[in-house]
Amino acid sequence: MGKGDKKTKRGKIIKGSFGVRRPRKVKRVDAKKEEVKTEDK
């Protein structure tokens, strides 16, 4: 278990892959849209 282990978060960071242990960042489009709407008003 370490940098070479694809099943761990650290291993996925090194490999540059995603999965259950290292999910992709959720796009927060809603938060950005709300900020734009409040600025326009």
Secondary structure, 3 states (H helix, E strand, C coil): CCCCCCCCHHHHHHHCCCCCCCCCCCCCHHHHHHHHHHHHC
